[in-house]
């Protein structure tokens, strides 16, 4: 339904060059009859954080305008190199402001004990997710990119809940079982690659199954590993939340991204990498030509850049991408 919902937003004057996540979301408001389940319920309040991109700021302002509900925006400064403490202090003060904002808006008292339990469950959930990702260093890797893109949903959307914690306990048991039985994510793992950027959601199974048939697995990617930040054990809950939201992959400079991907290539013993030049996600995709060259120089591993969009399939040429991938596999040997 991605294209249809994007078109509904475009019909209201939103540019086709705008992020397809934003167009998809806005389109579901303008044309709820076309959206899954009739669209989302009207919220009492909107909360957003600009740690992944600047588009979110205006996107959520427009949502607040159309839905006529109050908005709180958590601001996280961009990191260049070292992450100074004052950035985390600044974000922590905003978490306190968020609490006060919600008390006023919802007319309910904040309960510190529930907050602490939620943050503790969140920390345990992240730990389990980390352990599942770490086990993919094994040969063959027990989870592929498509597996992780689907399994990431609870850690993204309901991280501090009991259901998320239960889900990742089950997932860890499944991954351990696969390791014990020597079962990989694909039947015959011959090559191991890194995936960079968001999935091509409408083609996720076709794309990765085509590579799996050629013996290519993806033991690690930069996107699902973005939800692996740890909360210091001695920190206060608000400080922990501030650190998690401030210190993420897309909120860092290019040198930090190259460093992280180089470590991934070495640790997971990869043969190369594929960078998704995502038309919608500029913060994720800008600079990939430089990243490609830097990774090749630092690791000696070949890479491929493919062009697509995470939601809008009008900007995806399946035959062209298949041809590029086929040529890249010949280079890998």
C-alpha positions as CSV (number, residue, x, y, z in Angstrom):
1,X,0.0,0.0,0.0
2,X,3.1,2.3,0.2
3,X,2.7,3.9,-3.3
4,X,-1.0,4.5,-2.8
5,X,-0.6,6.2,0.5
6,X,2.4,8.3,-0.8
7,X,0.1,9.4,-3.7
8,X,-2.6,10.4,-1.2
9,X,-0.1,12.8,0.5
10,X,1.2,14.0,-2.9
11,X,-2.4,14.9,-3.9
12,X,-2.5,17.2,-0.8
13,X,0.6,19.0,-2.0
14,X,3.4,17.1,-0.4
15,X,6.5,16.7,-2.7
16,X,7.4,13.3,-4.1
17,X,10.9,14.1,-3.0
18,X,9.8,14.1,0.7
19,X,10.7,11.0,2.8
20,X,8.4,8.1,1.8
21,X,7.9,7.2,5.5
22,X,6.5,10.7,6.0
23,X,4.3,10.6,2.9
24,X,3.1,7.1,3.8
25,X,2.1,8.3,7.3
26,X,0.4,11.5,6.2
27,X,-1.3,9.6,3.4
28,X,-2.9,7.2,5.9
29,X,-4.4,10.3,7.6
30,X,-5.7,11.8,4.4
31,X,-7.0,8.5,3.1
32,X,-7.6,6.2,6.0
33,X,-9.9,4.0,3.9
34,X,-6.7,2.9,1.9
35,X,-4.6,2.4,5.0
36,X,-4.1,-1.0,6.9
37,X,-6.8,-1.4,9.6
38,X,-8.3,2.0,8.6
39,X,-5.3,3.9,9.8
40,X,-4.0,4.6,13.3
41,X,-6.3,5.8,16.1
42,X,-6.2,9.5,16.8
43,X,-3.5,10.1,19.6
44,X,-3.9,12.2,22.7
45,X,-0.4,13.5,22.3
46,X,2.5,13.2,19.9
47,X,6.1,12.6,21.0
48,X,9.1,12.6,18.6
49,X,12.9,12.7,18.6
50,X,15.1,14.2,15.9
51,X,18.0,11.8,16.5
52,X,17.6,10.1,13.1
53,X,16.8,13.0,10.8
54,X,15.6,16.5,10.5
55,X,12.6,15.5,8.5
56,X,11.0,14.2,11.7
57,X,10.7,17.7,13.1
58,X,8.5,19.1,10.3
59,X,6.8,15.8,9.7
60,X,5.5,15.7,13.3
61,X,4.6,19.3,13.3
62,X,2.4,18.6,10.3
63,X,0.9,15.6,12.1
64,X,0.1,17.8,15.2
65,X,-1.5,20.4,12.9
66,X,-3.7,17.9,11.0
67,X,-4.7,15.9,14.1
68,X,-5.0,19.0,16.4
69,X,-3.0,17.4,19.3
70,X,-0.1,18.7,21.4
71,X,3.5,17.8,20.3
72,X,6.7,17.3,22.3
73,X,10.0,17.2,20.3
74,X,13.1,15.8,22.0
75,X,16.2,17.4,20.5
76,X,19.4,15.5,20.3
77,X,22.5,17.4,18.9
78,X,24.6,15.8,16.2
79,X,27.9,14.2,17.3
80,X,31.2,15.0,15.7
81,X,33.8,12.5,17.0
82,X,33.7,12.2,20.8
83,X,30.3,12.5,22.5
84,X,30.7,15.2,25.2
85,X,28.8,14.8,28.5
86,X,27.0,18.1,28.1
87,X,25.0,16.6,25.1
88,X,23.7,13.9,27.4
89,X,22.9,16.4,30.1
90,X,21.0,18.5,27.7
91,X,18.9,15.5,26.5
92,X,18.3,14.4,30.1
93,X,16.9,17.8,31.0
94,X,14.5,17.4,28.1
95,X,13.4,14.0,29.4
96,X,12.5,15.7,32.7
97,X,10.6,18.4,30.7
98,X,8.8,15.6,28.8
99,X,7.6,14.2,32.1
100,X,6.2,17.6,33.2
101,X,4.6,18.1,29.7
102,X,2.8,14.7,29.9
103,X,1.6,15.4,33.5
104,X,0.1,18.7,32.4
105,X,-1.3,17.4,29.1
106,X,-2.7,14.1,30.3
107,X,-3.5,15.3,33.8
108,X,-1.9,12.3,35.4
109,X,0.8,12.0,38.0
110,X,4.2,10.6,37.0
111,X,5.1,7.4,38.8
112,X,8.8,7.0,39.3
113,X,8.6,3.3,40.3
114,X,6.8,2.4,37.0
115,X,9.3,4.4,35.0
116,X,12.3,2.6,36.7
117,X,10.8,-0.8,36.0
118,X,10.1,0.1,32.4
119,X,13.7,1.4,31.9
120,X,15.0,-1.8,33.5
121,X,12.9,-4.0,31.2
122,X,14.2,-1.9,28.2
123,X,17.8,-2.5,29.3
124,X,17.2,-6.2,29.6
125,X,15.5,-6.3,26.2
126,X,18.3,-4.5,24.5
127,X,20.8,-6.9,26.2
128,X,18.9,-9.9,24.7
129,X,18.7,-8.3,21.3
130,X,22.5,-7.7,21.5
131,X,23.2,-11.3,22.4
132,X,21.1,-12.5,19.4
133,X,23.0,-10.2,17.0
134,X,26.4,-11.2,18.5
135,X,25.7,-14.9,17.9
136,X,25.5,-14.2,14.2
137,X,29.3,-14.1,14.2
138,X,29.0,-17.9,14.0
139,X,29.4,-19.8,10.7
140,X,26.8,-20.3,9.4
141,X,25.0,-17.2,10.7
142,X,21.8,-18.3,12.5
143,X,19.9,-15.1,11.5
144,X,19.9,-13.3,8.1
145,X,19.1,-9.7,7.4
146,X,15.5,-10.4,6.6
147,X,15.1,-12.3,9.9
148,X,16.5,-9.4,11.8
149,X,14.5,-6.8,10.0
150,X,11.3,-8.5,11.1
151,X,12.6,-9.5,14.6
152,X,13.6,-5.9,15.4
153,X,9.9,-4.7,15.6
154,X,9.4,-5.1,19.4
155,X,12.7,-3.5,20.3
156,X,11.8,-0.5,18.2
157,X,8.1,-0.1,19.2
158,X,7.4,-1.7,22.6
159,X,10.9,-2.0,24.1
160,X,10.1,-1.4,27.8
161,X,7.1,-3.8,27.8
162,X,6.9,-7.4,29.3
163,X,5.8,-8.7,25.9
164,X,9.0,-7.4,24.2
165,X,11.1,-9.0,27.0
166,X,9.3,-12.3,26.5
167,X,9.7,-12.1,22.8
168,X,13.5,-11.7,22.9
169,X,13.9,-14.5,25.5
170,X,12.1,-16.8,23.0
171,X,14.2,-15.5,20.1
172,X,17.5,-16.1,22.0
173,X,16.5,-19.6,22.8
174,X,15.7,-20.2,19.0
175,X,19.1,-18.7,18.0
176,X,21.0,-20.8,20.6
177,X,19.1,-23.9,19.3
178,X,20.2,-23.1,15.7
179,X,23.8,-22.7,16.8
180,X,23.8,-26.0,18.6
181,X,22.4,-27.7,15.6
182,X,24.6,-25.9,13.1
183,X,21.6,-24.5,11.4
184,X,22.2,-21.3,9.4
185,X,19.8,-18.7,8.1
186,X,20.3,-20.0,4.6
187,X,20.9,-23.6,3.5
188,X,24.4,-23.2,2.1
189,X,26.4,-20.2,3.3
190,X,29.3,-19.4,0.9
191,X,29.7,-15.7,1.2
192,X,29.0,-13.2,4.1
193,X,28.1,-9.6,3.4
194,X,27.2,-6.4,5.4
195,X,24.0,-4.6,4.6
196,X,23.8,-0.9,5.1
197,X,20.6,1.2,5.4
198,X,16.9,0.4,5.8
199,X,15.4,-2.6,4.1
200,X,13.7,-2.4,0.7
201,X,10.5,-3.4,2.5
202,X,8.3,-4.2,-0.5
203,X,11.0,-6.4,-2.0
204,X,12.6,-7.7,1.1
205,X,12.1,-11.4,0.6
206,X,12.6,-11.4,-3.2
207,X,15.9,-9.5,-2.8
208,X,17.4,-11.5,0.1
209,X,16.1,-14.9,-1.2
210,X,17.8,-14.2,-4.6
211,X,21.1,-13.8,-2.8
212,X,20.5,-16.7,-0.5
213,X,20.0,-18.9,-3.5
214,X,23.6,-17.9,-4.5
215,X,24.9,-18.8,-1.0
216,X,25.1,-15.3,0.2
217,X,24.1,-14.5,3.8
218,X,24.0,-11.2,5.7
219,X,25.2,-11.9,9.3
220,X,25.2,-8.1,10.2
221,X,23.7,-4.8,9.2
222,X,23.9,-1.2,10.4
223,X,20.1,-0.7,10.7
224,X,19.0,-3.4,13.2
225,X,22.2,-2.9,15.2
226,X,21.0,0.7,15.8
227,X,18.9,-0.5,18.8
228,X,21.8,-2.0,20.7
229,X,22.9,1.0,22.9
230,X,23.4,0.1,26.6
231,X,22.1,2.0,29.6
232,X,24.9,2.5,32.2
233,X,24.0,0.5,35.4
234,X,24.7,3.4,37.7
235,X,22.7,6.0,35.8
236,X,19.4,7.5,36.8
237,X,16.5,6.5,34.5
238,X,16.2,9.9,32.8
239,X,20.0,9.9,32.1
240,X,19.8,6.4,30.7
241,X,17.0,7.3,28.3
242,X,18.8,10.5,27.3
243,X,22.0,8.5,26.5
244,X,20.1,5.8,24.5
245,X,18.4,8.4,22.4
246,X,21.4,10.7,21.9
247,X,24.1,8.1,21.1
248,X,22.9,6.3,17.9
249,X,24.3,5.4,14.5
250,X,22.5,8.1,12.5
251,X,23.4,10.9,14.9
252,X,27.1,10.5,14.3
253,X,29.6,11.8,11.7
254,X,30.8,9.8,8.7
255,X,34.1,8.8,10.2
256,X,32.3,7.1,13.1
257,X,30.1,5.2,10.6
258,X,33.2,4.0,8.6
259,X,34.8,2.9,11.9
260,X,31.8,1.0,13.0
261,X,31.3,-0.8,9.6
262,X,35.0,-1.6,9.4
263,X,34.8,-3.3,12.8
264,X,31.7,-5.2,11.7
265,X,33.5,-6.5,8.6
266,X,36.4,-7.7,10.7
267,X,34.4,-9.2,13.6
268,X,31.8,-11.0,11.4
269,X,34.5,-12.1,8.9
270,X,32.7,-10.7,5.9
271,X,33.6,-10.9,2.3
272,X,32.1,-7.6,1.2
273,X,29.2,-5.2,1.7
274,X,26.1,-3.8,0.0
275,X,25.1,-0.1,0.6
276,X,21.4,0.7,-0.1
277,X,21.4,4.3,-1.5
278,X,17.9,5.0,-0.1
279,X,16.2,7.8,-2.1
280,X,14.1,8.7,0.9
281,X,16.6,8.6,3.7
282,X,19.1,11.3,3.0
283,X,20.9,11.2,6.4
284,X,21.5,7.5,5.9
285,X,22.5,7.6,2.3
286,X,24.5,10.9,1.8
287,X,28.2,10.1,1.7
288,X,27.9,6.5,0.7
289,X,30.4,7.0,-2.2
290,X,33.0,8.2,0.3
291,X,32.1,5.4,2.8
292,X,32.4,2.8,-0.1
293,X,35.9,4.1,-1.0
294,X,37.0,4.3,2.7
295,X,35.8,0.7,3.5
296,X,37.5,-0.7,0.4
297,X,40.8,1.0,1.4
298,X,40.6,0.0,5.1
299,X,39.3,-3.6,4.7
300,X,40.2,-4.6,1.2
301,X,36.7,-5.9,0.8
302,X,34.6,-5.1,-2.3
303,X,31.3,-3.3,-2.1
304,X,28.3,-2.5,-4.1
305,X,25.9,0.5,-4.0
306,X,22.3,-0.1,-5.2
307,X,19.6,2.5,-5.6
308,X,16.1,2.0,-4.2
309,X,13.6,3.5,-1.8
310,X,12.4,1.9,1.5
311,X,8.7,2.4,0.7
312,X,8.1,4.0,-2.7
313,X,8.6,1.2,-5.3
314,X,8.2,3.7,-8.2
315,X,11.9,4.4,-7.6
316,X,13.1,0.8,-7.8
317,X,14.3,-1.0,-10.9
318,X,14.4,-4.7,-9.9
319,X,16.0,-5.8,-13.2
320,X,18.8,-3.3,-12.9
321,X,19.5,-4.1,-9.3
322,X,19.5,-7.9,-10.1
323,X,22.0,-7.3,-12.8
324,X,24.2,-5.2,-10.5
325,X,24.1,-7.9,-7.8
326,X,24.8,-10.6,-10.3
327,X,28.0,-8.8,-11.5
328,X,29.0,-8.1,-7.9
329,X,28.7,-11.9,-7.1
330,X,31.1,-12.6,-10.0
331,X,33.6,-10.2,-8.4
332,X,33.3,-12.1,-5.1
333,X,33.9,-15.4,-6.9
